[in-house]
């Protein structure tokens, strides 16, 4: 009976699969989609005929969609193995006033499952909200990317989006001053694409090994068990020893630090990716998701007036009443040559998560939009168990050498296998929605449901599996990395303060500056060591002397005069006046140094001919110049 749902199919039901399946259809391939449609049809036929006992389902597997959409009145109370029970509160005892009996499976079944209801919460992004919707391509990106979802206007795919705070626990306040996670699962025809983004274009670090250390400072103190709200010492200690964090600190402590719910914030990839076209040529890219609702923020003082679940409530209720939020999807792109020149001339590193690309030089190009129009019916199944993985990329989208991105490519799926299980991608919310039948040689493991039947679990010549030809030349896309192994730790340099300085001097108005000083000084008030504040004010002084002076007045603590005479335990100081202060953590650097002059940026000559050297910014020039000319003719005109 185990395979009956796949074998006993009525001949008059067409074996067709829609190009875009519903966001939470339980199918992971066309055969299973057919089976699910069949059993769903059976559910429809039995509904309303008083068949709560489900006799029409005898011998049939029920589907996730059937379970998700069945109302309580059409179900029958049973134990986990399907045995009906007359009342959920009854127990078996040895006499009316005697002890309980171990043979009472219903009670044991109930309590033992209750004891295991929780899975480990996410180490970061534990508090979150989400919904389902649809992405629609409005302006094709086919000149730069072969991904099917961007191939032509009108292409659509289902999406699931999860928003979150970063540092807090599952029960923490939605209005905490914290970056917000902004992750989107695009279920494309070529497999799932997960964009694991934030609501800020930068982050606190650019060295991946720092991430666990930084996150620990966002958690409860190991001795006092207090959060940063009551004791900010660890937070500011880390920041004062890793000054490249200052750009993100400027954003966090500014107005964008507490968005007014998830609907009113943008999303940014932060990392640099590669887009590859059908000719195998590529460009660097960063993705932006712009809120069509605009942006709103909540002040620190006003945040105490909001519900701890303000963002969840706002998103859920807006969708329930038909006020569907949407975001445009836009890209900045640049060629390899432009990336090298950007470092050589402006000291902006495309592999640096603390740097941003100038919009005037690299304007945004809109490619589509997504709208959220369906709330989760079961939060745990559809939001808590949804798993995003930045290494999930369809053909046409590839990672860059950004070191933090490279680290996340491993870290995210590793965390999911621990938190949810090795077969987490078999869960309906995580499975792909493709017309081809998905198959591989992954088998067994905890909770294997789609275990691929009796098909060979190796590359068999007896019952061979099908393959698709390679669509891009990865050797060309990712270049040739020939080098000796090096140890690497980034170094603070003057250019790291350019963007934060622009925020203070050109973006923040007088009121925004006043709020920033109030937010920072208020948070510093629970820092137990004045030395930490002195160091942090010195870092802010490299951004602006005006900023540092205001902070000194607000905190009553005189900071140091810049960072030239400081040593950092987390970062090399490329601005040190004394060479002895340059190396992090007091190391001399006599044997070898992990500091490198170009900070890991793509310097001149890094790339050879593997990029679209003629493409220009966002493909704009190539689109104009190709009109009436072949690619080779255009190159000849150059």
Secondary structure, DSSP 8 states (H G I E B T S, - for coil): -TTHHHH---TTS-----SS--TT---SSHHHHHHHHHHHHHHHHHTTTT-TT-GGGTT----HHHHHH--GGG---B-TTS-B-S-TT---BSSTTS-B-TT-HHHHHHHHHHTT------SSS-SEEEEEEEEEESS--TTT---GGGSSTT-EEEEEEEEEESSS-TTS-TTSSS-EEEEEEEEETTEEEEEEEESSS--S-SSGGGHHHHHHHHS--TTT---TTT--HHHHHHHHH-GGGHHHHHHHTSGGGSBSSGGG--EE--S-EEEE-TTS-EEEEEEEEEETT---B--TTGGGGS-TTHHHHHHHHHHHTT---EEEEEEEEE-HHHHHHHHHHH---TT-TT----TTTS--EEEEEEEEEEE-SSHIIIIIS----TT---TTEEE-S-HHHHHHHHHHHHHHHHHT-TTGGGSTTTS---SS----S---STT-----TTS-SS--SSS--------S-HHHHS------------EE-GGGGHHHHHIIIII--HHHHHHHHHHHHHHHTT-S-HHHHHHHHHHHHHH-HHHHHHHHHHHS----S-STT---SSSEETT-SSGGGTSGGG---SS-----TTTT---TTS--SSB-TT--GGGHHHHHHTTTS-HHHHHHH-
